[in-house]
Amino acid sequence: MQGYCMKCRTKREMKSTVSMIMKNGRPATKGVCSVCGAKMFRIGKA
């Protein structure tokens, strides 16, 4: 799955992804940037 890395400032592939539900009930995915190792977060269906 791809997401926007705030550190690299480009779309990157996420690794170690975990699907979750936010407090407001919307689905989201947390992961780690495959290049720099920064935390990434994507809102929406996984």
Secondary structure as UniProt FT lines:
FT   STRAND          2..5
FT   TURN            6..9
FT   STRAND          10..21
FT   TURN            23..24
FT   STRAND          27..33
FT   TURN            34..36
FT   STRAND          39..43
//
